[in-house]
Amino acid sequence: MKVAELMDFLRNADPSATVLFVAPGDKEPDAQEVKFISSNGASWTREQGVDKGRPYEFLYMGEPHRELRTDCENVTYERVLVVLLAADEATPL
């Protein structure tokens, strides 16, 4: 999701609504309140490819991990900026 998509979605939201985060694998009742947002400008890498016939996608901080993908095919790397949401009082990166 891009920030523009989030902003468009929130355009008509109640500004006093609480923002919750649902971790992967959790259900809505397990959601936690977002208490920290960071847009520190650090570069992240979106990596996509095929590993043993299965497509994969990773998003990670820093430079591409080219040396770790020797057996993968059709690998592409894209530098992306991210906005981080955390459910605890995280320290900026």
Biopython code that builds the backbone (N, CA, C, O; Angstrom):
import numpy as np
from Bio.PDB.StructureBuilder import StructureBuilder

atoms = [
    (1, "MET", "N", (0.846, -1.176, 0.000)),
    (1, "MET", "CA", (0.000, 0.000, 0.000)),
    (1, "MET", "C", (0.890, 1.237, 0.000)),
    (1, "MET", "O", (1.896, 1.287, 0.708)),
    (2, "LYS", "N", (0.530, 2.201, -0.769)),
    (2, "LYS", "CA", (1.257, 3.470, -0.829)),
    (2, "LYS", "C", (0.589, 4.482, 0.105)),
    (2, "LYS", "O", (-0.595, 4.360, 0.419)),
    (3, "VAL", "N", (1.355, 5.476, 0.542)),
    (3, "VAL", "CA", (0.833, 6.516, 1.430)),
    (3, "VAL", "C", (-0.361, 7.215, 0.779)),
    (3, "VAL", "O", (-1.340, 7.523, 1.459)),
    (4, "ALA", "N", (-0.293, 7.466, -0.524)),
    (4, "ALA", "CA", (-1.406, 8.121, -1.226)),
    (4, "ALA", "C", (-2.691, 7.305, -1.124)),
    (4, "ALA", "O", (-3.775, 7.866, -0.962)),
    (5, "GLU", "N", (-2.571, 5.964, -1.219)),
    (5, "GLU", "CA", (-3.745, 5.096, -1.087)),
    (5, "GLU", "C", (-4.318, 5.173, 0.320)),
    (5, "GLU", "O", (-5.536, 5.215, 0.500)),
    (6, "LEU", "N", (-3.437, 5.191, 1.319)),
    (6, "LEU", "CA", (-3.883, 5.303, 2.707)),
    (6, "LEU", "C", (-4.588, 6.640, 2.942)),
    (6, "LEU", "O", (-5.649, 6.692, 3.564)),
    (7, "MET", "N", (-3.989, 7.711, 2.439)),
    (7, "MET", "CA", (-4.588, 9.038, 2.613)),
    (7, "MET", "C", (-5.953, 9.118, 1.937)),
    (7, "MET", "O", (-6.887, 9.705, 2.483)),
    (8, "ASP", "N", (-6.068, 8.529, 0.750)),
    (8, "ASP", "CA", (-7.341, 8.523, 0.044)),
    (8, "ASP", "C", (-8.390, 7.749, 0.834)),
    (8, "ASP", "O", (-9.539, 8.177, 0.945)),
    (9, "PHE", "N", (-7.984, 6.601, 1.385)),
    (9, "PHE", "CA", (-8.901, 5.786, 2.171)),
    (9, "PHE", "C", (-9.364, 6.530, 3.425)),
    (9, "PHE", "O", (-10.526, 6.433, 3.817)),
    (10, "LEU", "N", (-8.446, 7.272, 4.049)),
    (10, "LEU", "CA", (-8.747, 7.963, 5.304)),
    (10, "LEU", "C", (-9.439, 9.316, 5.113)),
    (10, "LEU", "O", (-9.835, 9.955, 6.087)),
    (11, "ARG", "N", (-9.581, 9.743, 3.881)),
    (11, "ARG", "CA", (-10.157, 11.058, 3.592)),
    (11, "ARG", "C", (-11.465, 11.314, 4.333)),
    (11, "ARG", "O", (-11.684, 12.409, 4.851)),
    (12, "ASN", "N", (-12.324, 10.318, 4.384)),
    (12, "ASN", "CA", (-13.634, 10.488, 5.019)),
    (12, "ASN", "C", (-13.711, 9.848, 6.404)),
    (12, "ASN", "O", (-14.790, 9.770, 6.992)),
    (13, "ALA", "N", (-12.575, 9.392, 6.923)),
    (13, "ALA", "CA", (-12.569, 8.780, 8.253)),
    (13, "ALA", "C", (-12.712, 9.843, 9.331)),
    (13, "ALA", "O", (-12.322, 10.995, 9.145)),
    (14, "ASP", "N", (-13.268, 9.444, 10.440)),
    (14, "ASP", "CA", (-13.389, 10.344, 11.592)),
    (14, "ASP", "C", (-11.992, 10.632, 12.127)),
    (14, "ASP", "O", (-11.285, 9.696, 12.500)),
    (15, "PRO", "N", (-11.564, 11.908, 12.179)),
    (15, "PRO", "CA", (-10.215, 12.233, 12.648)),
    (15, "PRO", "C", (-9.949, 11.832, 14.095)),
    (15, "PRO", "O", (-8.790, 11.753, 14.503)),
    (16, "SER", "N", (-10.984, 11.580, 14.871)),
    (16, "SER", "CA", (-10.775, 11.179, 16.259)),
    (16, "SER", "C", (-10.738, 9.652, 16.408)),
    (16, "SER", "O", (-10.603, 9.147, 17.523)),
    (17, "ALA", "N", (-10.855, 8.913, 15.300)),
    (17, "ALA", "CA", (-10.813, 7.448, 15.361)),
    (17, "ALA", "C", (-9.414, 6.979, 15.757)),
    (17, "ALA", "O", (-8.415, 7.606, 15.406)),
    (18, "THR", "N", (-9.359, 5.879, 16.486)),
    (18, "THR", "CA", (-8.094, 5.278, 16.897)),
    (18, "THR", "C", (-7.590, 4.347, 15.804)),
    (18, "THR", "O", (-8.364, 3.587, 15.222)),
    (19, "VAL", "N", (-6.281, 4.407, 15.522)),
    (19, "VAL", "CA", (-5.668, 3.543, 14.512)),
    (19, "VAL", "C", (-5.170, 2.280, 15.202)),
    (19, "VAL", "O", (-4.426, 2.350, 16.180)),
    (20, "LEU", "N", (-5.587, 1.120, 14.683)),
    (20, "LEU", "CA", (-5.181, -0.166, 15.229)),
    (20, "LEU", "C", (-4.345, -0.916, 14.196)),
    (20, "LEU", "O", (-4.471, -0.688, 12.993)),
    (21, "PHE", "N", (-3.494, -1.810, 14.683)),
    (21, "PHE", "CA", (-2.636, -2.632, 13.836)),
    (21, "PHE", "C", (-2.939, -4.094, 14.116)),
    (21, "PHE", "O", (-2.975, -4.518, 15.271)),
    (22, "VAL", "N", (-3.159, -4.867, 13.051)),
    (22, "VAL", "CA", (-3.378, -6.301, 13.179)),
    (22, "VAL", "C", (-2.153, -6.995, 12.582)),
    (22, "VAL", "O", (-1.886, -6.874, 11.387)),
    (23, "ALA", "N", (-1.424, -7.710, 13.406)),
    (23, "ALA", "CA", (-0.222, -8.412, 12.949)),
    (23, "ALA", "C", (-0.607, -9.588, 12.057)),
    (23, "ALA", "O", (-1.702, -10.133, 12.189)),
    (24, "PRO", "N", (0.287, -9.981, 11.150)),
    (24, "PRO", "CA", (0.000, -11.133, 10.288)),
    (24, "PRO", "C", (-0.356, -12.369, 11.121)),
    (24, "PRO", "O", (0.331, -12.708, 12.085)),
    (25, "GLY", "N", (-1.433, -13.023, 10.729)),
    (25, "GLY", "CA", (-1.875, -14.226, 11.430)),
    (25, "GLY", "C", (-2.818, -13.944, 12.585)),
    (25, "GLY", "O", (-3.489, -14.856, 13.067)),
    (26, "ASP", "N", (-2.883, -12.683, 13.042)),
    (26, "ASP", "CA", (-3.794, -12.328, 14.131)),
    (26, "ASP", "C", (-5.181, -12.028, 13.580)),
    (26, "ASP", "O", (-5.363, -11.857, 12.375)),
    (27, "LYS", "N", (-6.145, -11.969, 14.474)),
    (27, "LYS", "CA", (-7.512, -11.617, 14.119)),
    (27, "LYS", "C", (-7.816, -10.231, 14.700)),
    (27, "LYS", "O", (-7.085, -9.738, 15.560)),
    (28, "GLU", "N", (-8.887, -9.615, 14.230)),
    (28, "GLU", "CA", (-9.232, -8.261, 14.665)),
    (28, "GLU", "C", (-9.264, -8.086, 16.179)),
    (28, "GLU", "O", (-8.792, -7.058, 16.665)),
    (29, "PRO", "N", (-9.800, -9.048, 16.960)),
    (29, "PRO", "CA", (-9.809, -8.845, 18.410)),
    (29, "PRO", "C", (-8.406, -8.721, 19.022)),
    (29, "PRO", "O", (-8.262, -8.230, 20.142)),
    (30, "ASP", "N", (-7.374, -9.164, 18.292)),
    (30, "ASP", "CA", (-5.996, -9.081, 18.789)),
    (30, "ASP", "C", (-5.297, -7.793, 18.366)),
    (30, "ASP", "O", (-4.117, -7.607, 18.664)),
    (31, "ALA", "N", (-5.996, -6.913, 17.687)),
    (31, "ALA", "CA", (-5.398, -5.671, 17.197)),
    (31, "ALA", "C", (-4.859, -4.824, 18.348)),
    (31, "ALA", "O", (-5.389, -4.833, 19.458)),
    (32, "GLN", "N", (-3.791, -4.095, 18.044)),
    (32, "GLN", "CA", (-3.181, -3.205, 19.035)),
    (32, "GLN", "C", (-3.176, -1.778, 18.502)),
    (32, "GLN", "O", (-3.098, -1.550, 17.295)),
    (33, "GLU", "N", (-3.258, -0.846, 19.399)),
    (33, "GLU", "CA", (-3.253, 0.559, 19.010)),
    (33, "GLU", "C", (-1.873, 0.979, 18.491)),
    (33, "GLU", "O", (-0.848, 0.651, 19.088)),
    (34, "VAL", "N", (-1.866, 1.697, 17.388)),
    (34, "VAL", "CA", (-0.617, 2.236, 16.847)),
    (34, "VAL", "C", (-0.187, 3.392, 17.732)),
    (34, "VAL", "O", (-0.948, 4.333, 17.959)),
    (35, "LYS", "N", (1.047, 3.313, 18.234)),
    (35, "LYS", "CA", (1.548, 4.341, 19.140)),
    (35, "LYS", "C", (2.780, 5.045, 18.594)),
    (35, "LYS", "O", (3.287, 5.982, 19.211)),
    (36, "PHE", "N", (3.267, 4.594, 17.428)),
    (36, "PHE", "CA", (4.488, 5.183, 16.878)),
    (36, "PHE", "C", (4.431, 5.127, 15.353)),
    (36, "PHE", "O", (4.062, 4.104, 14.776)),
    (37, "ILE", "N", (4.792, 6.215, 14.718)),
    (37, "ILE", "CA", (4.868, 6.291, 13.258)),
    (37, "ILE", "C", (6.214, 6.891, 12.902)),
    (37, "ILE", "O", (6.644, 7.866, 13.518)),
    (38, "SER", "N", (6.883, 6.317, 11.915)),
    (38, "SER", "CA", (8.181, 6.830, 11.494)),
    (38, "SER", "C", (8.268, 6.858, 9.977)),
    (38, "SER", "O", (7.875, 5.911, 9.297)),
    (39, "SER", "N", (8.782, 7.944, 9.472)),
    (39, "SER", "CA", (9.098, 8.068, 8.049)),
    (39, "SER", "C", (10.487, 8.681, 7.987)),
    (39, "SER", "O", (10.646, 9.857, 7.659)),
    (40, "ASN", "N", (11.494, 7.870, 8.308)),
    (40, "ASN", "CA", (12.833, 8.401, 8.499)),
    (40, "ASN", "C", (13.641, 8.564, 7.218)),
    (40, "ASN", "O", (14.786, 9.013, 7.271)),
    (41, "GLY", "N", (13.074, 8.213, 6.077)),
    (41, "GLY", "CA", (13.773, 8.372, 4.817)),
    (41, "GLY", "C", (14.805, 7.298, 4.528)),
    (41, "GLY", "O", (15.506, 7.376, 3.518)),
    (42, "ALA", "N", (14.914, 6.292, 5.397)),
    (42, "ALA", "CA", (15.865, 5.200, 5.151)),
    (42, "ALA", "C", (15.412, 4.405, 3.933)),
    (42, "ALA", "O", (14.216, 4.228, 3.703)),
    (43, "SER", "N", (16.363, 3.937, 3.171)),
    (43, "SER", "CA", (16.063, 3.169, 1.973)),
    (43, "SER", "C", (15.810, 1.702, 2.322)),
    (43, "SER", "O", (16.559, 1.097, 3.089)),
    (44, "TRP", "N", (14.766, 1.154, 1.758)),
    (44, "TRP", "CA", (14.435, -0.253, 1.900)),
    (44, "TRP", "C", (14.491, -0.890, 0.515)),
    (44, "TRP", "O", (14.498, -0.191, -0.498)),
    (45, "THR", "N", (14.530, -2.207, 0.479)),
    (45, "THR", "CA", (14.572, -2.939, -0.782)),
    (45, "THR", "C", (13.373, -3.861, -0.885)),
    (45, "THR", "O", (13.077, -4.620, 0.038)),
    (46, "ARG", "N", (12.673, -3.789, -2.036)),
    (46, "ARG", "CA", (11.627, -4.765, -2.349)),
    (46, "ARG", "C", (12.277, -5.744, -3.323)),
    (46, "ARG", "O", (12.718, -5.360, -4.406)),
    (47, "GLU", "N", (12.328, -6.993, -2.930)),
    (47, "GLU", "CA", (12.946, -8.044, -3.737)),
    (47, "GLU", "C", (11.874, -9.033, -4.172)),
    (47, "GLU", "O", (11.084, -9.503, -3.353)),
    (48, "GLN", "N", (11.850, -9.344, -5.453)),
    (48, "GLN", "CA", (10.897, -10.308, -5.990)),
    (48, "GLN", "C", (11.646, -11.278, -6.879)),
    (48, "GLN", "O", (12.626, -10.906, -7.524)),
    (49, "GLY", "N", (11.188, -12.521, -6.917)),
    (49, "GLY", "CA", (11.818, -13.513, -7.772)),
    (49, "GLY", "C", (11.099, -14.839, -7.687)),
    (49, "GLY", "O", (9.966, -14.931, -7.216)),
    (50, "VAL", "N", (11.786, -15.859, -8.154)),
    (50, "VAL", "CA", (11.255, -17.219, -8.134)),
    (50, "VAL", "C", (12.303, -18.111, -7.473)),
    (50, "VAL", "O", (13.461, -18.134, -7.890)),
    (51, "ASP", "N", (11.893, -18.835, -6.454)),
    (51, "ASP", "CA", (12.781, -19.748, -5.741)),
    (51, "ASP", "C", (12.186, -21.150, -5.808)),
    (51, "ASP", "O", (11.102, -21.393, -5.278)),
    (52, "LYS", "N", (12.890, -22.069, -6.456)),
    (52, "LYS", "CA", (12.432, -23.457, -6.616)),
    (52, "LYS", "C", (11.032, -23.519, -7.215)),
    (52, "LYS", "O", (10.201, -24.323, -6.793)),
    (53, "GLY", "N", (10.780, -22.660, -8.203)),
    (53, "GLY", "CA", (9.501, -22.644, -8.903)),
    (53, "GLY", "C", (8.399, -21.865, -8.227)),
    (53, "GLY", "O", (7.295, -21.770, -8.762)),
    (54, "ARG", "N", (8.673, -21.302, -7.058)),
    (54, "ARG", "CA", (7.642, -20.549, -6.328)),
    (54, "ARG", "C", (7.998, -19.066, -6.284)),
    (54, "ARG", "O", (9.124, -18.706, -5.938)),
    (55, "PRO", "N", (7.044, -18.206, -6.632)),
    (55, "PRO", "CA", (7.309, -16.765, -6.547)),
    (55, "PRO", "C", (7.461, -16.336, -5.089)),
    (55, "PRO", "O", (6.824, -16.898, -4.198)),
    (56, "TYR", "N", (8.299, -15.350, -4.860)),
    (56, "TYR", "CA", (8.465, -14.804, -3.518)),
    (56, "TYR", "C", (8.615, -13.289, -3.604)),
    (56, "TYR", "O", (8.935, -12.732, -4.654)),
    (57, "GLU", "N", (8.375, -12.645, -2.471)),
    (57, "GLU", "CA", (8.569, -11.196, -2.350)),
    (57, "GLU", "C", (8.981, -10.891, -0.922)),
    (57, "GLU", "O", (8.362, -11.368, 0.029)),
    (58, "PHE", "N", (10.041, -10.083, -0.777)),
    (58, "PHE", "CA", (10.511, -9.634, 0.531)),
    (58, "PHE", "C", (10.635, -8.122, 0.512)),
    (58, "PHE", "O", (10.887, -7.525, -0.534)),
    (59, "LEU", "N", (10.459, -7.513, 1.655)),
    (59, "LEU", "CA", (10.704, -6.089, 1.837)),
    (59, "LEU", "C", (11.600, -5.970, 3.052)),
    (59, "LEU", "O", (11.221, -6.390, 4.145)),
    (60, "TYR", "N", (12.791, -5.398, 2.876)),
    (60, "TYR", "CA", (13.731, -5.311, 3.987)),
    (60, "TYR", "C", (14.533, -4.023, 3.909)),
    (60, "TYR", "O", (14.674, -3.420, 2.845)),
    (61, "MET", "N", (15.054, -3.614, 5.060)),
    (61, "MET", "CA", (15.813, -2.372, 5.155)),
    (61, "MET", "C", (17.204, -2.555, 4.560)),
    (61, "MET", "O", (17.837, -3.597, 4.732)),
    (62, "GLY", "N", (17.661, -1.540, 3.870)),
    (62, "GLY", "CA", (19.023, -1.530, 3.375)),
    (62, "GLY", "C", (19.163, -1.931, 1.924)),
    (62, "GLY", "O", (18.205, -1.931, 1.150)),
    (63, "GLU", "N", (20.399, -2.274, 1.583)),
    (63, "GLU", "CA", (20.771, -2.613, 0.212)),
    (63, "GLU", "C", (20.302, -4.025, -0.156)),
    (63, "GLU", "O", (20.031, -4.844, 0.722)),
    (64, "PRO", "N", (20.209, -4.305, -1.472)),
    (64, "PRO", "CA", (19.802, -5.647, -1.917)),
    (64, "PRO", "C", (20.740, -6.740, -1.413)),
    (64, "PRO", "O", (21.950, -6.538, -1.311)),
    (65, "HIS", "N", (20.169, -7.887, -1.103)),
    (65, "HIS", "CA", (20.921, -9.056, -0.639)),
    (65, "HIS", "C", (21.260, -9.952, -1.826)),
    (65, "HIS", "O", (20.912, -11.133, -1.836)),
    (66, "ARG", "N", (21.918, -9.408, -2.797)),
    (66, "ARG", "CA", (22.208, -10.157, -4.037)),
    (66, "ARG", "C", (22.988, -11.445, -3.789)),
    (66, "ARG", "O", (22.722, -12.462, -4.431)),
    (67, "GLU", "N", (23.937, -11.413, -2.873)),
    (67, "GLU", "CA", (24.779, -12.588, -2.639)),
    (67, "GLU", "C", (24.015, -13.752, -2.006)),
    (67, "GLU", "O", (24.501, -14.883, -2.034)),
    (68, "LEU", "N", (22.838, -13.506, -1.439)),
    (68, "LEU", "CA", (22.065, -14.562, -0.783)),
    (68, "LEU", "C", (21.099, -15.263, -1.733)),
    (68, "LEU", "O", (20.467, -16.241, -1.335)),
    (69, "ARG", "N", (20.964, -14.806, -2.955)),
    (69, "ARG", "CA", (19.947, -15.321, -3.873)),
    (69, "ARG", "C", (20.556, -16.060, -5.062)),
    (69, "ARG", "O", (20.077, -15.903, -6.185)),
    (70, "THR", "N", (21.580, -16.845, -4.848)),
    (70, "THR", "CA", (22.286, -17.506, -5.947)),
    (70, "THR", "C", (21.432, -18.532, -6.680)),
    (70, "THR", "O", (21.641, -18.734, -7.876)),
    (71, "ASP", "N", (20.486, -19.188, -6.025)),
    (71, "ASP", "CA", (19.666, -20.216, -6.671)),
    (71, "ASP", "C", (18.324, -19.690, -7.173)),
    (71, "ASP", "O", (17.543, -20.453, -7.742)),
    (72, "CYS", "N", (18.046, -18.423, -6.978)),
    (72, "CYS", "CA", (16.760, -17.860, -7.370)),
    (72, "CYS", "C", (16.811, -17.362, -8.810)),
    (72, "CYS", "O", (17.878, -17.059, -9.343)),
    (73, "GLU", "N", (15.627, -17.286, -9.428)),
    (73, "GLU", "CA", (15.512, -16.844, -10.811)),
    (73, "GLU", "C", (14.656, -15.589, -10.901)),
    (73, "GLU", "O", (13.834, -15.312, -10.026)),
    (74, "ASN", "N", (14.864, -14.842, -11.969)),
    (74, "ASN", "CA", (14.060, -13.650, -12.263)),
    (74, "ASN", "C", (14.014, -12.686, -11.078)),
    (74, "ASN", "O", (12.969, -12.099, -10.797)),
    (75, "VAL", "N", (15.120, -12.524, -10.396)),
    (75, "VAL", "CA", (15.161, -11.665, -9.208)),
    (75, "VAL", "C", (15.255, -10.203, -9.630)),
    (75, "VAL", "O", (16.092, -9.829, -10.452)),
    (76, "THR", "N", (14.376, -9.383, -9.046)),
    (76, "THR", "CA", (14.423, -7.940, -9.266)),
    (76, "THR", "C", (14.494, -7.245, -7.916)),
    (76, "THR", "O", (14.006, -7.754, -6.908)),
    (77, "TYR", "N", (15.111, -6.076, -7.919)),
    (77, "TYR", "CA", (15.257, -5.274, -6.707)),
    (77, "TYR", "C", (14.741, -3.873, -6.995)),
    (77, "TYR", "O", (15.010, -3.300, -8.050)),
    (78, "GLU", "N", (13.998, -3.335, -6.041)),
    (78, "GLU", "CA", (13.476, -1.978, -6.170)),
    (78, "GLU", "C", (13.713, -1.252, -4.854)),
    (78, "GLU", "O", (13.354, -1.757, -3.790)),
    (79, "ARG", "N", (14.317, -0.070, -4.921)),
    (79, "ARG", "CA", (14.498, 0.743, -3.714)),
    (79, "ARG", "C", (13.179, 1.443, -3.410)),
    (79, "ARG", "O", (12.561, 2.031, -4.298)),
    (80, "VAL", "N", (12.750, 1.378, -2.147)),
    (80, "VAL", "CA", (11.477, 1.987, -1.759)),
    (80, "VAL", "C", (11.648, 2.753, -0.447)),
    (80, "VAL", "O", (12.500, 2.422, 0.378)),
    (81, "LEU", "N", (10.831, 3.771, -0.276)),
    (81, "LEU", "CA", (10.731, 4.480, 1.001)),
    (81, "LEU", "C", (9.519, 3.919, 1.725)),
    (81, "LEU", "O", (8.537, 3.544, 1.085)),
    (82, "VAL", "N", (9.572, 3.858, 3.034)),
    (82, "VAL", "CA", (8.477, 3.280, 3.802)),
    (82, "VAL", "C", (8.053, 4.200, 4.936)),
    (82, "VAL", "O", (8.802, 5.082, 5.356)),
    (83, "VAL", "N", (6.845, 3.979, 5.421)),
    (83, "VAL", "CA", (6.333, 4.574, 6.647)),
    (83, "VAL", "C", (6.094, 3.417, 7.593)),
    (83, "VAL", "O", (5.362, 2.484, 7.261)),
    (84, "LEU", "N", (6.700, 3.465, 8.765)),
    (84, "LEU", "CA", (6.575, 2.386, 9.743)),
    (84, "LEU", "C", (5.500, 2.715, 10.770)),
    (84, "LEU", "O", (5.435, 3.836, 11.274)),
    (85, "LEU", "N", (4.673, 1.746, 11.070)),
    (85, "LEU", "CA", (3.678, 1.853, 12.143)),
    (85, "LEU", "C", (4.038, 0.818, 13.184)),
    (85, "LEU", "O", (4.331, -0.327, 12.838)),
    (86, "ALA", "N", (4.024, 1.192, 14.449)),
    (86, "ALA", "CA", (4.333, 0.248, 15.523)),
    (86, "ALA", "C", (3.283, 0.368, 16.614)),
    (86, "ALA", "O", (2.731, 1.442, 16.852)),
    (87, "ALA", "N", (3.018, -0.754, 17.273)),
    (87, "ALA", "CA", (2.029, -0.789, 18.334)),
    (87, "ALA", "C", (2.643, -0.525, 19.689)),
    (87, "ALA", "O", (1.948, -0.577, 20.703)),
    (88, "ASP", "N", (3.953, -0.238, 19.725)),
    (88, "ASP", "CA", (4.578, 0.122, 20.991)),
    (88, "ASP", "C", (5.351, 1.422, 20.797)),
    (88, "ASP", "O", (5.439, 1.943, 19.685)),
    (89, "GLU", "N", (5.893, 1.924, 21.855)),
    (89, "GLU", "CA", (6.633, 3.177, 21.811)),
    (89, "GLU", "C", (8.030, 2.892, 21.253)),
    (89, "GLU", "O", (9.010, 2.881, 21.997)),
    (90, "ALA", "N", (8.112, 2.666, 19.969)),
    (90, "ALA", "CA", (9.378, 2.303, 19.332)),
    (90, "ALA", "C", (10.330, 3.494, 19.273)),
    (90, "ALA", "O", (9.916, 4.653, 19.313)),
    (91, "THR", "N", (11.584, 3.179, 19.180)),
    (91, "THR", "CA", (12.617, 4.192, 19.024)),
    (91, "THR", "C", (12.875, 4.366, 17.543)),
    (91, "THR", "O", (12.995, 3.371, 16.829)),
    (92, "PRO", "N", (12.967, 5.618, 17.045)),
    (92, "PRO", "CA", (13.238, 5.825, 15.626)),
    (92, "PRO", "C", (14.519, 5.113, 15.204)),
    (92, "PRO", "O", (15.487, 5.047, 15.961)),
    (93, "LEU", "N", (14.508, 4.583, 13.986)),
    (93, "LEU", "CA", (15.686, 3.868, 13.465)),
    (93, "LEU", "C", (16.827, 4.818, 13.196)),
    (93, "LEU", "O", (17.894, 4.392, 12.756)),
]
sb = StructureBuilder()
sb.init_structure("model")
sb.init_model(0)
sb.init_chain("A")
sb.init_seg("    ")
for serial, (resi, resn, name, xyz) in enumerate(atoms, 1):
    if name == "N":
        sb.init_residue(resn, " ", resi, " ")
    sb.init_atom(name, np.array(xyz, "f"), 0.0, 1.0, " ", f" {name:<3s}", serial, name[0])
structure = sb.get_structure()
